[in-house]
Amino acid sequence: MDYKIKKNAPIGVFDSGVGGLTVAREIMRQLPNEKVVYFGDTARVPYGSKSKETVTRFSRQIVRFLQTLDVKTIVVACNTASAYALDEIEQEIDIPMIGVVKPAVKVAAETTQNGKIGVIATQATVSSHVYSSYLRQLNSRMEVIGKACPLFVPLVEEGLLEDPVTDEIARRYLLELMDTNIDTLILGCTHYPLIRDTIGRVVGDGVTLVNPAYETARELKEMLAERNLLTDEKPDLGSNQYQFYVSDGADKFKTFANSIIKYGILTAKTINIEEY
Ligand code: DGL
C-alpha cells in the first residue's frame, strides 16, 4: 500500500462527549506544536450503556469523519470505545490508532503495592473485562475489582463537577469499594478525571488514582516519533491549531471546552455524524 501519512497533518481525538478533553488537553501540553481535531459525539452520549455493535458502529463513523480531515493518527479518548471497537477498527484503516486502556493498565501496574486494583468505568467497560484481562496478563496474581458508575457521565456532561449531588452519588458508588483494600483506582472513563477531587475525597489518601491521560499522550508522542510522524512545523499564531466538532450542542460544548482547556478561544462546529 503506498498510502503516505503526512507528518504535518492533525491528530484526531474522539470521545462520546466532553470526557476525551481530559486526554486532548494532555496531548496539547505534551505535543504543543501538533494540530488536534477533536470530535465529541454529544448527540449520542452515553456510550457506556450501549452494546458493542452500537459503540463499534458509532466509532467507525467517527473514524471515517476524522479521516476526511486527513488526520495522521487517531486517539480513542474513550475507554468504552477502546474496549469495544479499537481492535476491530484499527485493522480496517491505514493510519495508527491508540486507545486509553493499555496506558492506564501500565500506570496502574507500576503504581500498586498490594496488587489490588479498582477500576471505575462505564457498564460497557466493566462488562468487557478488558482491564482485568490486560492486568492479569502482566501479573496473574493481580486482583481487579470493577465497579460501573453510570451516573458519573451525565453529571459531568451537565457540568456538575463540584456539587453535593455528585458527592452523594460518588459515596454510593465508591464506599463499597473501600472494603476491598484496593490501593490503586483506575479512572477507567475519560469523564472521571473531571470529578477527580470528589472521587479522591471519598476514597481517601490511601488509594492512588490513575488517570491515563498523561501516559496516553506520552505513548502517542513515542509512537509518532518512532514512525517519524512528529510535525516539523511551528504553530502559526492565530491559525486553527485546535478544531472541535460535535454531533449536537456546539455552544454548550464550546463553553465547557474553554473552561478546561486554556489554550486560547476554542470554537466548536456541529456536524451530522450519521452521514459518515
Ligand atoms: N468517556 C467515555 C469512556 O471513557 C464514555 C462515557 C460514556 O459515554 O458512557 O468510557
Residues whose N, C-alpha, C, O or C-beta is under 5 A from the ligand:
A	BS01	DGL	S16 G19 V45 P46 Y47 G48 S49 A77 C78 N79 T80 T122 V153 G188 C189 T190 H191
